[in-house]
Amino acid sequence: MSLVLSLLRCLPRRIIRGRLAAALVLAAALVTLAGCSALRLGYNNGAQLAWWWLDGYLDLPREPAAAARGAIDRWFEWHRATQLGGYAALLAQMQAQVLEPANAAAACSLWTQWREQAEPALDRALRAGADLVPLLGEAQLRHLEQRYAKNIDDLREDYLQPDPAQRQRAAFKRALDRAEQIYGTLGAAQRRVLADAVAASPFDPEAWIRERQARQRDTVATLRRLVADQAGRDTRVAALRALAERSERSPDPAYRERQRRLTEYNCGLVARLHNATTPAQRQQARENLAGWEQDLRALMAAPTVPARAEGA
């Protein structure tokens, strides 16, 4: 995932009859936004969290740091004013559908709609990032390489446990945590549905991590080339957009096919789990959706909290 796409992990990403699967889709978007706290708290501190994240990867000196904080603040001001209403509207539509049965095609369609909703935010971040590229130096790019290497080590620890049984338990726990954030506690039969689906998943963590490494190298090489060439803004924007596209759709045909199969499988997994839930659990999911919608509408009226320098 590119640097800009990684930053957007801090942010959230029409439904016809039967299109639930909102459950796990939203777990990957809204719950990620909230982090370890509530949605409102997470978003209200989003600018500061994004700044800490970005500075952790680039270790920016004073002038680029001030420019980056300003760009992050402007992005959040724009996002709050123009984008949260669209997310809230999608959540409002989902609250009836979440009570209905799901199917794999509908789950994939819903995920696509959320991704499309997030596209303006990504493009605005890319354009803001293009303005910061000339402020980077070789020290920042080396620091980025080091942080990427640490990121890969962390992923290996989390996803590539030497013991296959331990690896399987970790994968199941990740899936269970996401599901229970939506539906509440799953029963034994529902856990078996989830465990069986996770065990049969075509997800290959080794291939995924290799692709992450390739995209990280691509990111560093792209930034280094843009800095060395003193590229103009249009060139920088085009290069970052191309980088984002490669992060979204791998240049490796074999990996793209692997991801296509995985996406189809995961859509079916979401539908199977949803269809195994009880009316009470679906009602819990509906209440969660309603609560997130209310949070987003409240956030629309609140001012952006600016990112601050360390110790400010």
Beta strands, then each sheet from edge to edge (+ up, - down):
end
